[in-house]
């Protein structure tokens, strides 16, 4: 699927639906996977997930993809410490060749992009102690519209050419495959690579269409499980949910591949990129950097170079993490490690801070008096009595490694900073807030103090004690506050920070912080209003912004079209793209939400989505999976008593391509 189609016309993946392997809210599976099937390849390659770089996500087929860039990336790997962190492969994607083979049927490198040829680039990369990867497709042409030659019918010649150049990794795509059986096409290239005598990692980019996880462990070292990733939250989330249920198929030498990293490309926040990197690592996914490191920010390097997180991905046991719980978008994913520890991701899918909690027993650890809990982003160790808990920011991930440890008490106790509720403030009106500092450790947190700071001009006042001489295991310092935003403060989200300081019994001073947001809101108007005309609290969207009273255009604001479902044009509504969430403040003053929903006609026969309406933490309406072939479906939800209403659209379980979803004539009655 790579490169041939735009994201609006790509063929939809059906593998996840066909197998029933959908990761939905409330999914619970064992924390420890069954033994992975042993790969038949057994050639000693890719015993941990491949790590490296691929240019496609940052350059596509633009002119800046050339030998200077490739060699520059190799230099950066060495100079910035990425090679030392484990990154090894520098991979070329599509557009490296001329559109036509030579008279002998050989592939010809583009002399403008690669004036010294591929072998010279490989030699340069090898001189840095790194390896070179290349790309072609298991079809007559690659995926790019320029029509570069594919490998179908040329497998042995192309494989030998790659080997002669010194290629170490082949990404083999799926475009223009002429309907030839996938297993046959990929097996032929496997045999051709083997015949060269050169070790070449074989990456099957079949998009999960024929469930390669069921048959490819003796053909390739990794296989794509999904369609292409894009640099946005909805795409990353959709791919995560498709890949997570496939844990039992992964292991040393045979890996599920949820596509390359988008970290640093600019379409997500640093918090979201940390989640992306954490979740790919706990899934034992290949870590192929997709951003142009020549212009990367320090924050991007900090994420990509986190050696403690990389160690999770590269653990030699080779287990992919399993979902423990996922209720309400509060995900607990646990990965068994070779040393007997567990790495746990507490991942918050939702648009507001949430408390996510589990226990050592629930993630498969043995009983013990105390455990060492290592926070892999803070790079700090604590002791815990068995509780693993955190208030996780919107779209954030707390990643910890936990082990039974008789020396655990040398570390300070873990504490959890939490809010009773995410604050919803009206300007110039005092808003109550309660915070807690809870001791999760086996030892006592001593001389505890807490402080709350917010934007300039906000009044923040504690109305109960902010200090405690001691907080014992399972106990909490509970502090009440009032927040007052200045008069005239616009609606929106505002950053605050809760900070706690305490001493461990050994005398070590520890500081812990919890960043969170307060939403400044306005009371909803009385009567019935179109939601497309009301201010929202926040939005998250698969492509482009949520649009008011038009369809979603996938890119810039205002690029949509009239909302159209089943030939009916609607003047009012919301145009979104899965995965999507729109949050409205209803202030316990509203009664119902109504809309006609479906996939916009502009997507032709494509698109599968599901609509949900949530009142605070309860799902109060849902449609099930809808396709473009279905007429608009009426939906009504009772939201009586809710502070916040969320309009959610999921991808129907098969990726977000073409998922233009309309909340037509969406109305709120208060």
Secondary structure, 3 states (H helix, E strand, C coil): CCCCCCCCCCCCCCHHHHHCCCCCCCCCCCCCCCCCCCCCCCCCCCCCCCEEEECHHHHCCCCCCCHHHHHHHHHHHHHCCHHHHCCCEEECCCCCECCCCCCCCCCCECCCCCCCHHHHHHHHHHHCCCEEEEEEECCCECCCCCCCECCCCCHHHHHHHHHHHCCCEEEEECCCCCCCCHHHHHHHHHHHHHHHCCCCEEEECCCCCCCHHHCCCCCCCEEECCCCCCCCHHHHHHHHHHHHCCHHHCECCEEEECCCCCCCCCCCCHHHHHHHHHHHHHCCCCEEECCCHHHCCHHHHHHHCCHHHHHHHCCCCCCCCEEEECHHHEEEEEEECCCCCEEEEEEECCCCCEEEEEECCCCCCCCCCCEEEEECCCCEEEEECCEEEEEECCCCEEEEEEEECCCHHHCEECEEEEECCCCEECCCCCEEEEEEEEECCCCCEEEEEEEEECCCCCEEEECCCCEEEEECCCCEEEEEEEEECCCCCCCEEEEEEEEEEEECCCCCEEEEEEEEEEEECCCCCCCEEEHHHCCCCEEECCCCCCEECCCCCCCCCCCCCCEEECCEEECCEEEEECCEEEEEECCCCCCEEEEEEEECHHHCCCCEEEEEEEECCEEEEEEEEEECCCCCEEEEEECCCCCEEEEEEECCCCCCCCCEEEEEEEEEEC
